Amino acid sequence: MSRLEEYGMQRDSVLTKILVVDDRVENIRSMRRLLEAVDAEVYSALSGVEALGLLLRHQFSLILLDVMMPEMDGFETAELIRGDLRSQQIPIVFVTAADKEESVEFKGYDVGAVDYLYKPIQEHILLSKVRFFLEMARHKSLLEQSLQELKQLRNHNEVLLNSTAEGIVSLDASGHITFANPAAQQLLSYSGEAMLGLDFACIQSLDGARTAFEQSALYQACQGQRHIQDDQQYFYRPDGSHFPVAFTASPLPVEGAELPGMVLVFQDISQHKDTADRLAYLAQYDALTGVANRSLFSKLLGQAIARAERHQQNLALLFLDLDRFKAVNDTLGHQAGDLLLQQVAQRLQACIRDGDTLSRLGGDEFTVILEEVGDSREAAVVAHKLVEALTEPFIIKDQEVFIGTSIGIALYPDSARGAESLLKCADMAMYQAKAQGRNNFQYFTPEMQQRAVQALNLEQRLRYALERDEFVLHYQPQVNISSGAIIGLEALIRWRPDGQTLIPPGDFIPLAEETGLIIPIGEWVLRHACAQVQSWHQTGLLGPEVSVSVNLSVRQLEKRSLLDVLTTVLEETGLKPSQLELEITESAVMKDPEVAVELLRSISERGIQISLDDFGTGYSSLSYLKMLPLDVLKIDRSFVNDIGGNPSDDAVLETIIALSKNLNLRVVAEGVETQRQLQFLQRLDCSSIQGYFISEPKSTDEIEALLWRIKEGHSSDLLTPDKPAGLIVLPWQEAASH
């Protein structure tokens, strides 16, 4: 086999691994996709702490490290990586969105970076640099392998090279130094002359006791008895200072000598031990606040429960979630959020006893373990102190910041007997505290457990509802006041599990939003509503001007893929874009206005109508209305219900209708249930209405029957029977009277 072929086989045998560190999942996914073109295993970490943990278990050939990360940025992570003997030689390439500034680059190179990549990542630049560093790593690995083979072939004179950074000394059989290379002299702070003939007992212990040295493993190596390795010892300098070392001691045969002596190779591992201590700390304590992290909390809670059980005592677990923390984070930035969390931890720690345990589970969630609790009132006293402590203002970046906390309390053994169950109980009680208005505390009760089980059961059933075809659509007509003609149908989802009663939307739509199931459910509604209304268009039951309106959720507005879904549905069903109306709420848009407005404008440009639902209940303003590409304004039913009750409310309703006309928006008044409401809206020249006065939401078959009756001129039997004869007579009512 040629040397070239042997090199190729060795190269293929080298396991190449890349570590990608970034706090954003989408960035990691993008980087993984680009690195598919590289022959390497790709590992990922969402934080510096997670990356350091992976470095303890894997040998990487290259690290792609994001600069801007919360809690511990890329520069600090790089310093810790360089402080570990096992990882200090791994090339680090910083990935940053910052402009290419010398100060940023110099800082990166100071902490050990070998190169920079700037966002947005250019694929060819990324692959070129990655392949270069991986090739260098392969060459280095093969070189190290060759050097190892070379070391095995060299005799002891070749090993004692003065150029090595490791300290090398040779000892005679009695343990006196016969040779010390320059690195050993520098590490031990001795001159060459002072070291020769020195009893190694002076280096191995502070008092230089000979008896202790002769009982050590090092002395046995001098006697030629065995080869030893150790990283738990300290070597001492003449001034009494000491440092931790890792060393290898091997018997050293000397020609003509009865006893062989020894060669000892050592290195200072102070930095390595500091890094190891730092990693051990990060494994148990929160890097931002210094309190116990989730891992240590779980361990301490288990131990506390064991003690409580052994001594027949009670304990309380408090679960805290900060109120309005996200608003601070979004408004002032993540750095301000980190400062706030640090101050929160300090205040909480000051409110509890020395024997109690404060932990941060992550984000803005904290826990407190209270041991030796006499009764539930003691936990309430502490919870009240914690609430009061966080009610006081915080000073963040010279600004007063006000937050609060919602606290759930679970008691051992009354609430639960296991650590995991106790945490779940406290968590449920915390959510109850939020539901009670926030900034308060609540005890766990069995009723909460029952509600949680019911919610979990509902979620499990909801996850299979689509594939079991358990959803149905009902439709509610929208009618033109002047002509009485149907101008639109709002599609409303209903859930009817097999063999069970109908589940109202209010019971499952919030759960679908929370779990993300609203995305496939919303697409199902869109597809079936468009297909059904297009069918009615084709059979002549609906005129071409009649549209179907479908509600959009917050989750759907967050997805750029919504545009593709709309295009596909319209192509598949044949419905014209102008015959589709998408209903949005003000609160949904305001969650991320820039993204939502851009998406809605793209939808509007395709000819699809946009309707603003529940107008008047959220952030309504003239500038807000001008910002959105709207076609329809739906007045919230609360304004319609109050017609005739308060003159000021009537004036607001009149103003909304006038404003809509000035903005060329079609107005739909929701919740119209009486003749008086209808007459009032007619006087205000409201264009169209929707509500039980016209028709309640009805099934597909019922609406189709209604449309046939309208077409044939006798339809009033589907109208609500308690409508009094009045001034407003709709054409379908008039037809029924003949």
Helices and strands as residue ranges (DSSP letters): H 3-13, E 17-21, H 25-34, G 35-37, E 41-45, H 48-57, E 62-66, H 74-82, E 92-96, H 102-110, E 113-118, H 123-153, H 156-159, E 167-171, E 177-180, H 182-188, H 192-195, H 201-204, H 210-214, H 217-222, E 228-236, E 242-251, E 262-268, H 270-284, H 294-310, E 314-323, H 325-332, H 334-351, E 357-362, E 365-373, H 376-391, E 394-396, E 399-401, E 404-412, H 419-435, E 441-443, H 446-465, E 471-480, E 486-495, H 505-515, H 518-538, E 547-551, H 554-557, H 562-573, G 577-579, E 580-585, H 586-590, H 593-605, E 609-615, H 622-627, E 632-635, H 637-641, H 647-662, E 666-669, H 675-683, E 688-689, E 698-699, H 700-712, G 716-718, H 731-737
